[in-house]
């Protein structure tokens, strides 16, 4: 049976969560702004971000800062729940967290590729 996650493993989760949030918030925001400059804000698929782009850069940054705070809080809650989980259930919970982080990274990389496709080719991958 797998061992419960150590402090080092939880620290590693935070590193990967940070990378995922960097992709999903910072990199996405910058490439979205650039893509909107190329094809216009109307091409943005996310209605909240489409609205924010039409309001101006300050609103875009504020929306992304809010997303970062909410996502960080949710991740903190998830790690806190892992620590409070019964030791015999922690390995399974840790695996779910690892799969979730992997999914976040995959989505972040796809969003980056999609935004770059819009910038370079003028069209989305979707």
N, CA, C and O atoms as CSV, one atom per row, in Angstrom:
chain,resi,resn,atom,element,x,y,z
A,1,UNK,N,N,0.843,-1.190,0.000
A,1,UNK,CA,C,0.000,0.000,0.000
A,1,UNK,C,C,0.883,1.246,0.000
A,1,UNK,O,O,1.941,1.263,0.628
A,2,UNK,N,N,0.453,2.263,-0.691
A,2,UNK,CA,C,1.228,3.504,-0.800
A,2,UNK,C,C,1.243,4.240,0.536
A,2,UNK,O,O,0.328,4.126,1.350
A,3,UNK,N,N,2.311,4.991,0.723
A,3,UNK,CA,C,2.486,5.774,1.944
A,3,UNK,C,C,1.724,7.096,1.834
A,3,UNK,O,O,1.538,7.613,0.732
A,4,UNK,N,N,1.279,7.649,2.979
A,4,UNK,CA,C,0.686,8.991,2.947
A,4,UNK,C,C,1.714,10.001,2.442
A,4,UNK,O,O,2.914,9.803,2.631
A,5,UNK,N,N,1.266,11.071,1.809
A,5,UNK,CA,C,2.201,12.065,1.266
A,5,UNK,C,C,2.995,12.749,2.387
A,5,UNK,O,O,2.458,13.064,3.448
A,6,UNK,N,N,4.253,12.963,2.127
A,6,UNK,CA,C,5.130,13.639,3.081
A,6,UNK,C,C,5.039,15.146,2.880
A,6,UNK,O,O,4.396,15.629,1.948
A,7,UNK,N,N,5.700,15.880,3.779
A,7,UNK,CA,C,5.754,17.339,3.622
A,7,UNK,C,C,6.418,17.710,2.307
A,7,UNK,O,O,6.006,18.659,1.640
A,8,UNK,N,N,7.457,16.953,1.934
A,8,UNK,CA,C,8.154,17.230,0.672
A,8,UNK,C,C,7.215,17.028,-0.512
A,8,UNK,O,O,7.250,17.795,-1.474
A,9,UNK,N,N,6.371,15.991,-0.442
A,9,UNK,CA,C,5.432,15.722,-1.530
A,9,UNK,C,C,4.400,16.847,-1.621
A,9,UNK,O,O,4.058,17.287,-2.719
A,10,UNK,N,N,3.904,17.310,-0.477
A,10,UNK,CA,C,2.939,18.417,-0.475
A,10,UNK,C,C,3.596,19.683,-1.009
A,10,UNK,O,O,2.965,20.452,-1.735
A,11,UNK,N,N,4.864,19.907,-0.655
A,11,UNK,CA,C,5.600,21.053,-1.210
A,11,UNK,C,C,5.705,20.929,-2.730
A,11,UNK,O,O,5.573,21.917,-3.452
A,12,UNK,N,N,5.941,19.718,-3.203
A,12,UNK,CA,C,6.005,19.481,-4.646
A,12,UNK,C,C,4.656,19.776,-5.305
A,12,UNK,O,O,4.605,20.324,-6.406
A,13,UNK,N,N,3.559,19.410,-4.623
A,13,UNK,CA,C,2.227,19.744,-5.162
A,13,UNK,C,C,2.092,21.249,-5.347
A,13,UNK,O,O,1.584,21.709,-6.370
A,14,UNK,N,N,2.551,22.023,-4.352
A,14,UNK,CA,C,2.455,23.474,-4.461
A,14,UNK,C,C,3.272,23.996,-5.640
A,14,UNK,O,O,2.856,24.933,-6.321
A,15,UNK,N,N,4.440,23.385,-5.880
A,15,UNK,CA,C,5.241,23.804,-7.036
A,15,UNK,C,C,4.489,23.562,-8.336
A,15,UNK,O,O,4.465,24.430,-9.209
A,16,UNK,N,N,3.875,22.388,-8.475
A,16,UNK,CA,C,3.134,22.063,-9.684
A,16,UNK,C,C,1.865,22.907,-9.807
A,16,UNK,O,O,1.496,23.323,-10.905
A,17,UNK,N,N,1.201,23.157,-8.678
A,17,UNK,CA,C,0.019,24.030,-8.693
A,17,UNK,C,C,0.426,25.429,-9.150
A,17,UNK,O,O,-0.271,26.058,-9.946
A,18,UNK,N,N,1.555,25.908,-8.640
A,18,UNK,CA,C,2.053,27.220,-9.061
A,18,UNK,C,C,2.312,27.270,-10.557
A,18,UNK,O,O,1.984,28.258,-11.215
A,19,UNK,N,N,2.901,26.203,-11.097
A,19,UNK,CA,C,3.156,26.150,-12.543
A,19,UNK,C,C,1.837,26.152,-13.322
A,19,UNK,O,O,1.709,26.844,-14.331
A,20,UNK,N,N,0.866,25.377,-12.850
A,20,UNK,CA,C,-0.424,25.318,-13.534
A,20,UNK,C,C,-1.126,26.671,-13.495
A,20,UNK,O,O,-1.673,27.123,-14.501
A,21,UNK,N,N,-1.107,27.312,-12.331
A,21,UNK,CA,C,-1.755,28.624,-12.225
A,21,UNK,C,C,-1.025,29.684,-13.039
A,21,UNK,O,O,-1.650,30.595,-13.582
A,22,UNK,N,N,0.293,29.567,-13.123
A,22,UNK,CA,C,1.055,30.486,-13.969
A,22,UNK,C,C,0.592,30.355,-15.423
A,22,UNK,O,O,0.385,31.358,-16.106
A,23,UNK,N,N,0.433,29.116,-15.887
A,23,UNK,CA,C,-0.040,28.894,-17.256
A,23,UNK,C,C,-1.473,29.385,-17.435
A,23,UNK,O,O,-1.781,30.092,-18.394
A,24,UNK,N,N,-2.349,29.001,-16.498
A,24,UNK,CA,C,-3.775,29.273,-16.666
A,24,UNK,C,C,-4.161,30.722,-16.394
A,24,UNK,O,O,-5.218,31.174,-16.837
A,25,UNK,N,N,-3.324,31.448,-15.678
A,25,UNK,CA,C,-3.694,32.828,-15.366
A,25,UNK,C,C,-2.751,33.804,-16.073
A,25,UNK,O,O,-3.181,34.569,-16.935
A,26,UNK,N,N,-1.484,33.777,-15.715
A,26,UNK,CA,C,-0.555,34.772,-16.253
A,26,UNK,C,C,-0.331,34.600,-17.757
A,26,UNK,O,O,-0.530,35.536,-18.531
A,27,UNK,N,N,0.082,33.406,-18.160
A,27,UNK,CA,C,0.377,33.175,-19.580
A,27,UNK,C,C,-0.898,33.325,-20.412
A,27,UNK,O,O,-0.876,33.910,-21.495
A,28,UNK,N,N,-2.008,32.792,-19.896
A,28,UNK,CA,C,-3.265,32.924,-20.629
A,28,UNK,C,C,-3.657,34.387,-20.777
A,28,UNK,O,O,-4.085,34.808,-21.852
A,29,UNK,N,N,-3.514,35.170,-19.703
A,29,UNK,CA,C,-3.882,36.584,-19.776
A,29,UNK,C,C,-3.048,37.312,-20.838
A,29,UNK,O,O,-3.585,38.049,-21.664
A,30,UNK,N,N,-1.746,37.097,-20.802
A,30,UNK,CA,C,-0.878,37.804,-21.752
A,30,UNK,C,C,-1.149,37.389,-23.194
A,30,UNK,O,O,-1.223,38.238,-24.082
A,31,UNK,N,N,-1.295,36.091,-23.427
A,31,UNK,CA,C,-1.543,35.642,-24.807
A,31,UNK,C,C,-2.958,36.004,-25.255
A,31,UNK,O,O,-3.190,36.247,-26.439
A,32,UNK,N,N,-3.899,36.042,-24.318
A,32,UNK,CA,C,-5.266,36.452,-24.669
A,32,UNK,C,C,-5.294,37.920,-25.083
A,32,UNK,O,O,-5.953,38.279,-26.059
A,33,UNK,N,N,-4.585,38.763,-24.349
A,33,UNK,CA,C,-4.521,40.190,-24.700
A,33,UNK,C,C,-3.914,40.356,-26.090
A,33,UNK,O,O,-4.398,41.143,-26.904
A,34,UNK,N,N,-2.858,39.610,-26.345
A,34,UNK,CA,C,-2.219,39.706,-27.654
A,34,UNK,C,C,-3.138,39.175,-28.747
A,34,UNK,O,O,-3.264,39.785,-29.809
A,35,UNK,N,N,-3.781,38.038,-28.488
A,35,UNK,CA,C,-4.701,37.467,-29.479
A,35,UNK,C,C,-5.865,38.418,-29.744
A,35,UNK,O,O,-6.304,38.560,-30.885
A,36,UNK,N,N,-6.366,39.065,-28.697
A,36,UNK,CA,C,-7.468,40.023,-28.883
A,36,UNK,C,C,-7.019,41.215,-29.719
A,36,UNK,O,O,-7.806,41.782,-30.478
A,37,UNK,N,N,-5.752,41.592,-29.577
A,37,UNK,CA,C,-5.228,42.691,-30.394
A,37,UNK,C,C,-5.155,42.284,-31.865
A,37,UNK,O,O,-5.288,43.126,-32.753
A,38,UNK,N,N,-4.944,40.990,-32.120
A,38,UNK,CA,C,-4.825,40.496,-33.495
A,38,UNK,C,C,-6.187,40.292,-34.139
A,38,UNK,O,O,-6.419,40.744,-35.260
A,39,UNK,N,N,-7.109,39.600,-33.423
A,39,UNK,CA,C,-8.392,39.238,-34.037
A,39,UNK,C,C,-9.590,39.935,-33.413
A,39,UNK,O,O,-10.714,39.779,-33.890
A,40,UNK,N,N,-9.365,40.700,-32.356
A,40,UNK,CA,C,-10.459,41.409,-31.698
A,40,UNK,C,C,-11.003,40.640,-30.502
A,40,UNK,O,O,-10.919,39.413,-30.464
A,41,UNK,N,N,-11.560,41.352,-29.526
A,41,UNK,CA,C,-12.061,40.698,-28.319
A,41,UNK,C,C,-13.272,39.809,-28.570
A,41,UNK,O,O,-13.546,38.908,-27.777
A,42,UNK,N,N,-13.983,40.038,-29.630
A,42,UNK,CA,C,-15.155,39.222,-29.951
A,42,UNK,C,C,-14.822,37.779,-30.246
A,42,UNK,O,O,-15.703,36.921,-30.189
A,43,UNK,N,N,-13.564,37.489,-30.562
A,43,UNK,CA,C,-13.158,36.120,-30.866
A,43,UNK,C,C,-12.873,35.303,-29.607
A,43,UNK,O,O,-12.699,34.087,-29.686
A,44,UNK,N,N,-12.823,35.962,-28.445
A,44,UNK,CA,C,-12.563,35.259,-27.186
A,44,UNK,C,C,-13.730,34.333,-26.865
A,44,UNK,O,O,-14.888,34.752,-26.896
A,45,UNK,N,N,-13.421,33.061,-26.554
A,45,UNK,CA,C,-14.460,32.070,-26.281
A,45,UNK,C,C,-15.078,32.227,-24.891
A,45,UNK,O,O,-16.258,31.929,-24.706
A,46,UNK,N,N,-14.308,32.681,-23.932
A,46,UNK,CA,C,-14.796,32.838,-22.564
A,46,UNK,C,C,-15.591,34.142,-22.475
A,46,UNK,O,O,-15.025,35.215,-22.685
A,47,UNK,N,N,-16.896,34.074,-22.168
A,47,UNK,CA,C,-17.705,35.298,-22.154
A,47,UNK,C,C,-17.256,36.314,-21.098
A,47,UNK,O,O,-17.338,37.519,-21.338
A,48,UNK,N,N,-16.788,35.855,-19.946
A,48,UNK,CA,C,-16.319,36.781,-18.915
A,48,UNK,C,C,-15.075,37.524,-19.409
A,48,UNK,O,O,-14.960,38.738,-19.240
A,49,UNK,N,N,-14.155,36.791,-20.015
A,49,UNK,CA,C,-12.936,37.433,-20.511
A,49,UNK,C,C,-13.243,38.310,-21.726
A,49,UNK,O,O,-12.613,39.351,-21.909
A,50,UNK,N,N,-14.194,37.905,-22.547
A,50,UNK,CA,C,-14.600,38.738,-23.689
A,50,UNK,C,C,-15.128,40.080,-23.170
A,50,UNK,O,O,-14.785,41.136,-23.703
A,51,UNK,N,N,-15.968,40.031,-22.124
A,51,UNK,CA,C,-16.475,41.256,-21.518
A,51,UNK,C,C,-15.326,42.089,-20.942
A,51,UNK,O,O,-15.257,43.298,-21.161
A,52,UNK,N,N,-14.418,41.426,-20.197
A,52,UNK,CA,C,-13.299,42.136,-19.569
A,52,UNK,C,C,-12.416,42.800,-20.621
A,52,UNK,O,O,-11.968,43.929,-20.421
A,53,UNK,N,N,-12.162,42.126,-21.725
A,53,UNK,CA,C,-11.339,42.702,-22.789
A,53,UNK,C,C,-11.977,43.973,-23.347
A,53,UNK,O,O,-11.280,44.926,-23.695
A,54,UNK,N,N,-13.288,43.976,-23.426
A,54,UNK,CA,C,-13.983,45.166,-23.945
A,54,UNK,C,C,-13.960,46.319,-22.944
A,54,UNK,O,O,-14.129,47.476,-23.331
A,55,UNK,N,N,-13.755,46.016,-21.669
A,55,UNK,CA,C,-13.718,47.046,-20.631
A,55,UNK,C,C,-12.350,47.708,-20.536
A,55,UNK,O,O,-12.247,48.864,-20.123
A,56,UNK,N,N,-11.301,46.987,-20.914
A,56,UNK,CA,C,-9.958,47.547,-20.851
A,56,UNK,C,C,-9.003,46.674,-20.052
A,56,UNK,O,O,-9.405,45.726,-19.378
A,57,UNK,N,N,-7.737,47.023,-20.149
A,57,UNK,CA,C,-6.675,46.210,-19.553
A,57,UNK,C,C,-6.789,46.131,-18.029
A,57,UNK,O,O,-6.479,45.090,-17.450
A,58,UNK,N,N,-7.220,47.189,-17.379
A,58,UNK,CA,C,-7.365,47.183,-15.927
A,58,UNK,C,C,-8.362,46.139,-15.453
A,58,UNK,O,O,-8.128,45.453,-14.458
A,59,UNK,N,N,-9.468,46.021,-16.166
A,59,UNK,CA,C,-10.483,45.024,-15.811
A,59,UNK,C,C,-9.959,43.619,-16.088
A,59,UNK,O,O,-10.220,42.698,-15.314
A,60,UNK,N,N,-9.228,43.447,-17.176
A,60,UNK,CA,C,-8.640,42.139,-17.485
A,60,UNK,C,C,-7.700,41.708,-16.361
A,60,UNK,O,O,-7.756,40.569,-15.898
A,61,UNK,N,N,-6.848,42.614,-15.932
A,61,UNK,CA,C,-5.907,42.301,-14.849
A,61,UNK,C,C,-6.669,42.009,-13.557
A,61,UNK,O,O,-6.333,41.060,-12.849
A,62,UNK,N,N,-7.685,42.803,-13.242
A,62,UNK,CA,C,-8.463,42.592,-12.015
A,62,UNK,C,C,-9.161,41.227,-12.024
A,62,UNK,O,O,-9.153,40.518,-11.018
A,63,UNK,N,N,-9.758,40.866,-13.146
A,63,UNK,CA,C,-10.426,39.564,-13.254
A,63,UNK,C,C,-9.416,38.438,-13.052
A,63,UNK,O,O,-9.703,37.462,-12.359
A,64,UNK,N,N,-8.240,38.572,-13.651
A,64,UNK,CA,C,-7.222,37.534,-13.503
A,64,UNK,C,C,-6.658,37.489,-12.086
A,64,UNK,O,O,-6.350,36.406,-11.589
A,65,UNK,N,N,-6.517,38.632,-11.428
A,65,UNK,CA,C,-6.091,38.640,-10.029
A,65,UNK,C,C,-7.125,37.960,-9.144
A,65,UNK,O,O,-6.769,37.194,-8.248
A,66,UNK,N,N,-8.379,38.229,-9.383
A,66,UNK,CA,C,-9.442,37.568,-8.629
A,66,UNK,C,C,-9.401,36.058,-8.865
A,66,UNK,O,O,-9.549,35.274,-7.928
A,67,UNK,N,N,-9.202,35.659,-10.110
A,67,UNK,CA,C,-9.103,34.229,-10.424
A,67,UNK,C,C,-7.919,33.596,-9.701
A,67,UNK,O,O,-8.022,32.468,-9.218
A,68,UNK,N,N,-6.803,34.305,-9.621
A,68,UNK,CA,C,-5.625,33.783,-8.934
A,68,UNK,C,C,-5.895,33.603,-7.444
A,68,UNK,O,O,-5.502,32.591,-6.864
A,69,UNK,N,N,-6.557,34.569,-6.823
A,69,UNK,CA,C,-6.864,34.480,-5.392
A,69,UNK,C,C,-7.831,33.327,-5.123
A,69,UNK,O,O,-7.627,32.549,-4.191
A,70,UNK,N,N,-8.873,33.217,-5.930
A,70,UNK,CA,C,-9.848,32.132,-5.754
A,70,UNK,C,C,-9.190,30.773,-5.981
A,70,UNK,O,O,-9.392,29.847,-5.196
A,71,UNK,N,N,-8.411,30.651,-7.044
A,71,UNK,CA,C,-7.746,29.373,-7.341
A,71,UNK,C,C,-6.743,29.016,-6.246
A,71,UNK,O,O,-6.655,27.858,-5.838
A,72,UNK,N,N,-5.991,30.001,-5.773
A,72,UNK,CA,C,-5.049,29.743,-4.675
A,72,UNK,C,C,-5.765,29.290,-3.419
A,72,UNK,O,O,-5.307,28.376,-2.734
A,73,UNK,N,N,-6.889,29.926,-3.113
A,73,UNK,CA,C,-7.681,29.514,-1.948
A,73,UNK,C,C,-8.231,28.114,-2.084
A,73,UNK,O,O,-8.220,27.341,-1.125
A,74,UNK,N,N,-8.711,27.781,-3.271
A,74,UNK,CA,C,-9.219,26.423,-3.501
A,74,UNK,C,C,-8.104,25.384,-3.373
A,74,UNK,O,O,-8.310,24.312,-2.803
A,75,UNK,N,N,-6.940,25.702,-3.900
A,75,UNK,CA,C,-5.804,24.778,-3.790
A,75,UNK,C,C,-5.372,24.623,-2.338
A,75,UNK,O,O,-5.048,23.519,-1.898
A,76,UNK,N,N,-5.367,25.722,-1.594
A,76,UNK,CA,C,-5.033,25.650,-0.177
A,76,UNK,C,C,-6.031,24.743,0.546
A,76,UNK,O,O,-5.641,23.906,1.360
A,77,UNK,N,N,-7.307,24.912,0.246
A,77,UNK,CA,C,-8.331,24.063,0.863
A,77,UNK,C,C,-8.153,22.603,0.522
A,77,UNK,O,O,-8.360,21.734,1.369
A,78,UNK,N,N,-7.773,22.327,-0.700
A,78,UNK,CA,C,-7.550,20.945,-1.124
A,78,UNK,C,C,-6.374,20.319,-0.379
A,78,UNK,O,O,-6.468,19.183,0.084
A,79,UNK,N,N,-5.272,21.050,-0.261
A,79,UNK,CA,C,-4.103,20.542,0.456
A,79,UNK,C,C,-4.421,20.394,1.944
A,79,UNK,O,O,-3.985,19.438,2.585
A,80,UNK,N,N,-5.170,21.332,2.480
A,80,UNK,CA,C,-5.580,21.242,3.885
A,80,UNK,C,C,-6.454,20.006,4.104
A,80,UNK,O,O,-6.291,19.300,5.099
A,81,UNK,N,N,-7.374,19.746,3.185
A,81,UNK,CA,C,-8.223,18.551,3.283
A,81,UNK,C,C,-7.380,17.286,3.209
A,81,UNK,O,O,-7.665,16.314,3.910
A,82,UNK,N,N,-6.352,17.281,2.376
A,82,UNK,CA,C,-5.464,16.121,2.285
A,82,UNK,C,C,-4.796,15.854,3.631
A,82,UNK,O,O,-4.723,14.709,4.077
A,83,UNK,N,N,-4.315,16.904,4.268
A,83,UNK,CA,C,-3.648,16.740,5.565
A,83,UNK,C,C,-4.608,16.217,6.632
A,83,UNK,O,O,-4.191,15.492,7.536
A,84,UNK,N,N,-5.875,16.575,6.535
A,84,UNK,CA,C,-6.859,16.166,7.541
A,84,UNK,C,C,-7.497,14.817,7.230
A,84,UNK,O,O,-8.232,14.276,8.056
A,85,UNK,N,N,-7.227,14.272,6.055
A,85,UNK,CA,C,-7.784,12.985,5.661
A,85,UNK,C,C,-7.129,11.876,6.479
A,85,UNK,O,O,-5.953,11.965,6.830
A,86,UNK,N,N,-7.886,10.850,6.772
A,86,UNK,CA,C,-7.352,9.698,7.512
A,86,UNK,C,C,-6.136,9.144,6.770
A,86,UNK,O,O,-6.157,9.034,5.544
A,87,UNK,N,N,-5.074,8.793,7.507
A,87,UNK,CA,C,-3.828,8.329,6.863
A,87,UNK,C,C,-4.014,7.198,5.856
A,87,UNK,O,O,-3.319,7.156,4.841
A,88,UNK,N,N,-4.935,6.290,6.121
A,88,UNK,CA,C,-5.134,5.173,5.180
A,88,UNK,C,C,-5.795,5.617,3.880
A,88,UNK,O,O,-5.735,4.895,2.884
A,89,UNK,N,N,-6.424,6.785,3.871
A,89,UNK,CA,C,-7.077,7.289,2.656
A,89,UNK,C,C,-6.246,8.343,1.941
A,89,UNK,O,O,-6.563,8.718,0.812
A,90,UNK,N,N,-5.200,8.821,2.574
A,90,UNK,CA,C,-4.388,9.875,1.977
A,90,UNK,C,C,-3.747,9.475,0.648
A,90,UNK,O,O,-3.737,10.292,-0.273
A,91,UNK,N,N,-3.208,8.247,0.500
A,91,UNK,CA,C,-2.611,7.917,-0.809
A,91,UNK,C,C,-3.599,8.021,-1.970
A,91,UNK,O,O,-3.241,8.507,-3.043
A,92,UNK,N,N,-4.836,7.571,-1.767
A,92,UNK,CA,C,-5.836,7.661,-2.838
A,92,UNK,C,C,-6.190,9.126,-3.114
A,92,UNK,O,O,-6.313,9.529,-4.270
A,93,UNK,N,N,-6.352,9.915,-2.056
A,93,UNK,CA,C,-6.661,11.335,-2.211
A,93,UNK,C,C,-5.502,12.047,-2.910
A,93,UNK,O,O,-5.718,12.898,-3.773
A,94,UNK,N,N,-4.268,11.690,-2.531
A,94,UNK,CA,C,-3.090,12.292,-3.160
A,94,UNK,C,C,-3.061,11.974,-4.654
A,94,UNK,O,O,-2.700,12.828,-5.464
A,95,UNK,N,N,-3.436,10.765,-5.016
A,95,UNK,CA,C,-3.473,10.393,-6.436
A,95,UNK,C,C,-4.491,11.251,-7.190
A,95,UNK,O,O,-4.225,11.698,-8.305
A,96,UNK,N,N,-5.638,11.476,-6.589
A,96,UNK,CA,C,-6.652,12.334,-7.220
A,96,UNK,C,C,-6.101,13.744,-7.405
A,96,UNK,O,O,-6.301,14.358,-8.453
A,97,UNK,N,N,-5.405,14.261,-6.385
A,97,UNK,CA,C,-4.815,15.594,-6.490
A,97,UNK,C,C,-3.784,15.628,-7.612
A,97,UNK,O,O,-3.739,16.589,-8.381
A,98,UNK,N,N,-2.955,14.590,-7.714
A,98,UNK,CA,C,-1.939,14.539,-8.771
A,98,UNK,C,C,-2.579,14.507,-10.160
A,98,UNK,O,O,-2.101,15.166,-11.083
A,99,UNK,N,N,-3.651,13.744,-10.304
A,99,UNK,CA,C,-4.355,13.701,-11.591
A,99,UNK,C,C,-4.977,15.066,-11.909
A,99,UNK,O,O,-4.947,15.513,-13.055
A,100,UNK,N,N,-5.535,15.720,-10.897
A,100,UNK,CA,C,-6.137,17.040,-11.083
A,100,UNK,C,C,-5.079,18.054,-11.497
A,100,UNK,O,O,-5.305,18.852,-12.407
A,101,UNK,N,N,-3.918,18.028,-10.831
A,101,UNK,CA,C,-2.834,18.952,-11.199
A,101,UNK,C,C,-2.375,18.675,-12.628
A,101,UNK,O,O,-2.128,19.606,-13.394
A,102,UNK,N,N,-2.261,17.400,-12.985
A,102,UNK,CA,C,-1.890,17.041,-14.357
A,102,UNK,C,C,-2.892,17.568,-15.365
A,102,UNK,O,O,-2.510,18.048,-16.432
A,103,UNK,N,N,-4.172,17.482,-15.036
A,103,UNK,CA,C,-5.214,18.007,-15.921
A,103,UNK,C,C,-5.099,19.524,-16.054
A,103,UNK,O,O,-5.232,20.066,-17.151
A,104,UNK,N,N,-4.852,20.211,-14.930
A,104,UNK,CA,C,-4.667,21.666,-14.989
A,104,UNK,C,C,-3.495,22.042,-15.887
A,104,UNK,O,O,-3.590,22.982,-16.676
A,105,UNK,N,N,-2.395,21.312,-15.770
A,105,UNK,CA,C,-1.227,21.589,-16.613
A,105,UNK,C,C,-1.547,21.345,-18.090
A,105,UNK,O,O,-1.175,22.143,-18.951
A,106,UNK,N,N,-2.235,20.246,-18.374
A,106,UNK,CA,C,-2.617,19.937,-19.748
A,106,UNK,C,C,-3.503,21.045,-20.321
A,106,UNK,O,O,-3.277,21.509,-21.438
A,107,UNK,N,N,-4.509,21.465,-19.551
A,107,UNK,CA,C,-5.411,22.525,-20.011
A,107,UNK,C,C,-4.636,23.821,-20.216
A,107,UNK,O,O,-4.851,24.524,-21.203
A,108,UNK,N,N,-3.730,24.143,-19.283
A,108,UNK,CA,C,-2.933,25.357,-19.419
A,108,UNK,C,C,-2.085,25.352,-20.677
A,108,UNK,O,O,-1.991,26.365,-21.371
A,109,UNK,N,N,-1.465,24.215,-20.975
A,109,UNK,CA,C,-0.656,24.112,-22.195
A,109,UNK,C,C,-1.523,24.186,-23.443
A,109,UNK,O,O,-1.121,24.770,-24.450
A,110,UNK,N,N,-2.719,23.591,-23.378
A,110,UNK,CA,C,-3.617,23.660,-24.530
A,110,UNK,C,C,-4.094,25.094,-24.761
A,110,UNK,O,O,-4.149,25.557,-25.900
A,111,UNK,N,N,-4.437,25.792,-23.684
A,111,UNK,CA,C,-4.868,27.185,-23.814
A,111,UNK,C,C,-3.752,28.027,-24.425
A,111,UNK,O,O,-4.006,28.872,-25.283
A,112,UNK,N,N,-2.523,27.796,-23.982
A,112,UNK,CA,C,-1.380,28.509,-24.562
A,112,UNK,C,C,-1.261,28.208,-26.049
A,112,UNK,O,O,-1.107,29.122,-26.859
A,113,UNK,N,N,-1.332,26.927,-26.412
A,113,UNK,CA,C,-1.244,26.557,-27.828
A,113,UNK,C,C,-2.384,27.175,-28.632
A,113,UNK,O,O,-2.180,27.637,-29.754
A,114,UNK,N,N,-3.576,27.181,-28.060
A,114,UNK,CA,C,-4.722,27.756,-28.755
A,114,UNK,C,C,-4.544,29.259,-28.963
A,114,UNK,O,O,-4.795,29.768,-30.056
A,115,UNK,N,N,-4.113,29.968,-27.926
A,115,UNK,CA,C,-3.897,31.408,-28.071
A,115,UNK,C,C,-2.799,31.710,-29.085
A,115,UNK,O,O,-2.917,32.649,-29.873
A,116,UNK,N,N,-1.738,30.918,-29.064
A,116,UNK,CA,C,-0.671,31.122,-30.050
A,116,UNK,C,C,-1.165,30.841,-31.463
A,116,UNK,O,O,-0.754,31.510,-32.412
A,117,UNK,N,N,-2.044,29.852,-31.607
A,117,UNK,CA,C,-2.630,29.570,-32.911
A,117,UNK,C,C,-3.438,30.763,-33.404
A,117,UNK,O,O,-3.388,31.105,-34.586
A,118,UNK,N,N,-4.177,31.392,-32.506
A,118,UNK,CA,C,-4.960,32.583,-32.882
A,118,UNK,C,C,-4.024,33.708,-33.308
A,118,UNK,O,O,-4.274,34.396,-34.297
A,119,UNK,N,N,-2.938,33.889,-32.548
A,119,UNK,CA,C,-2.000,34.970,-32.873
A,119,UNK,C,C,-1.309,34.723,-34.211
A,119,UNK,O,O,-1.207,35.629,-35.038
A,120,UNK,N,N,-0.832,33.492,-34.422
A,120,UNK,CA,C,-0.033,33.188,-35.608
A,120,UNK,C,C,-0.907,32.941,-36.846
A,120,UNK,O,O,-0.612,33.444,-37.930
A,121,UNK,N,N,-1.979,32.166,-36.674
A,121,UNK,CA,C,-2.785,31.755,-37.831
A,121,UNK,C,C,-4.118,32.493,-37.922
A,121,UNK,O,O,-4.816,32.384,-38.929
A,122,UNK,N,N,-4.473,33.233,-36.892
A,122,UNK,CA,C,-5.742,33.965,-36.911
A,122,UNK,C,C,-6.956,33.111,-36.639
A,122,UNK,O,O,-8.084,33.556,-36.852
A,123,UNK,N,N,-6.748,31.876,-36.167
A,123,UNK,CA,C,-7.897,31.016,-35.850
A,123,UNK,C,C,-7.571,30.080,-34.707
A,123,UNK,O,O,-6.415,29.739,-34.456
A,124,UNK,N,N,-8.624,29.677,-34.024
A,124,UNK,CA,C,-8.525,28.815,-32.857
A,124,UNK,C,C,-8.297,27.356,-33.260
A,124,UNK,O,O,-8.607,26.953,-34.381
A,125,UNK,N,N,-7.756,26.582,-32.337
A,125,UNK,CA,C,-7.620,25.146,-32.558
A,125,UNK,C,C,-8.933,24.412,-32.368
A,125,UNK,O,O,-9.068,23.259,-32.778
A,126,UNK,N,N,-9.895,25.067,-31.754
A,126,UNK,CA,C,-11.181,24.413,-31.466
A,126,UNK,C,C,-12.130,24.464,-32.629
A,126,UNK,O,O,-13.248,23.957,-32.536
